[in-house]
Amino acid sequence: METRAETTYYDHGTPAERWERARVFFDAGDYAGAARVLARLVGEVPEQTGPRLLLARAYYHSAQLRRAEAELRIVVERDPVEHYARLMLGRTLQRQARHDEAVPHLRIAAALAGDFPEG
């Protein structure tokens, strides 16, 4: 059960301060903590790709794959040539054993990165 103090800590500060806090959590390997900060931040600045991508990564690393997928699909819908989001979406689908769905995203990510097969 969440207490008021926990909510205050995760939600305290300006968006820039919370972004930094989320990055500290993420870099320390506290992906669930990073996700708690980022989920609210993304709600406040939904148009910004950076926080949404980091939220997706936090979800991915904390095995919240459906949530990661949902965030990545929003990024890809808004920016179809966002290479990293495509790559992460493909990997997220792979981790869910949805390999056929992953293939197009991984191919697009490779093409956007300039990784073309030789021959």
Contacts in CASP RR format, 6 or more apart in sequence:
PFRMAT RR
TARGET T0000
AUTHOR 0000-0000-0000
METHOD contacts of the structure
MODEL  1
METRAETTYYDHGTPAERWERARVFFDAGDYAGAARVLARLVGEVPEQTG
PRLLLARAYYHSAQLRRAEAELRIVVERDPVEHYARLMLGRTLQRQARHD
EAVPHLRIAAALAGDFPEG
10 21 0 8 1.000
10 33 0 8 1.000
10 36 0 8 1.000
10 37 0 8 1.000
10 40 0 8 1.000
11 18 0 8 1.000
11 37 0 8 1.000
11 40 0 8 1.000
12 18 0 8 1.000
15 41 0 8 1.000
15 44 0 8 1.000
15 45 0 8 1.000
18 37 0 8 1.000
18 40 0 8 1.000
18 41 0 8 1.000
19 41 0 8 1.000
19 51 0 8 1.000
21 37 0 8 1.000
22 33 0 8 1.000
22 34 0 8 1.000
22 37 0 8 1.000
22 38 0 8 1.000
22 41 0 8 1.000
22 51 0 8 1.000
22 54 0 8 1.000
22 58 0 8 1.000
23 34 0 8 1.000
23 54 0 8 1.000
25 31 0 8 1.000
25 33 0 8 1.000
25 34 0 8 1.000
25 37 0 8 1.000
25 58 0 8 1.000
26 34 0 8 1.000
26 54 0 8 1.000
26 57 0 8 1.000
26 58 0 8 1.000
29 61 0 8 1.000
31 57 0 8 1.000
31 58 0 8 1.000
31 59 0 8 1.000
31 61 0 8 1.000
31 62 0 8 1.000
32 58 0 8 1.000
32 62 0 8 1.000
33 58 0 8 1.000
34 54 0 8 1.000
34 55 0 8 1.000
34 58 0 8 1.000
35 55 0 8 1.000
35 58 0 8 1.000
35 59 0 8 1.000
35 62 0 8 1.000
35 64 0 8 1.000
35 67 0 8 1.000
38 51 0 8 1.000
38 54 0 8 1.000
38 55 0 8 1.000
38 58 0 8 1.000
39 55 0 8 1.000
41 51 0 8 1.000
41 55 0 8 1.000
42 48 0 8 1.000
42 51 0 8 1.000
42 52 0 8 1.000
42 55 0 8 1.000
42 71 0 8 1.000
45 51 0 8 1.000
46 52 0 8 1.000
49 75 0 8 1.000
49 78 0 8 1.000
49 79 0 8 1.000
49 82 0 8 1.000
49 85 0 8 1.000
52 71 0 8 1.000
52 74 0 8 1.000
52 75 0 8 1.000
53 71 0 8 1.000
53 72 0 8 1.000
53 75 0 8 1.000
53 84 0 8 1.000
53 85 0 8 1.000
53 88 0 8 1.000
55 71 0 8 1.000
56 67 0 8 1.000
56 68 0 8 1.000
56 71 0 8 1.000
56 72 0 8 1.000
56 75 0 8 1.000
56 85 0 8 1.000
56 88 0 8 1.000
56 92 0 8 1.000
57 68 0 8 1.000
57 88 0 8 1.000
59 65 0 8 1.000
59 67 0 8 1.000
59 68 0 8 1.000
59 71 0 8 1.000
60 68 0 8 1.000
60 88 0 8 1.000
60 91 0 8 1.000
60 92 0 8 1.000
60 95 0 8 1.000
65 92 0 8 1.000
65 95 0 8 1.000
65 96 0 8 1.000
66 96 0 8 1.000
68 88 0 8 1.000
68 92 0 8 1.000
69 89 0 8 1.000
69 92 0 8 1.000
69 93 0 8 1.000
69 96 0 8 1.000
72 85 0 8 1.000
72 88 0 8 1.000
72 89 0 8 1.000
72 92 0 8 1.000
73 89 0 8 1.000
75 82 0 8 1.000
75 85 0 8 1.000
76 82 0 8 1.000
76 85 0 8 1.000
76 86 0 8 1.000
76 89 0 8 1.000
76 105 0 8 1.000
79 85 0 8 1.000
81 112 0 8 1.000
83 109 0 8 1.000
83 112 0 8 1.000
83 113 0 8 1.000
84 109 0 8 1.000
86 105 0 8 1.000
86 106 0 8 1.000
86 108 0 8 1.000
86 109 0 8 1.000
86 112 0 8 1.000
87 105 0 8 1.000
87 106 0 8 1.000
87 109 0 8 1.000
87 113 0 8 1.000
89 102 0 8 1.000
89 105 0 8 1.000
90 101 0 8 1.000
90 102 0 8 1.000
90 105 0 8 1.000
90 106 0 8 1.000
90 109 0 8 1.000
91 102 0 8 1.000
91 106 0 8 1.000
93 99 0 8 1.000
93 101 0 8 1.000
93 102 0 8 1.000
93 105 0 8 1.000
94 102 0 8 1.000
94 106 0 8 1.000
110 116 0 8 1.000
END
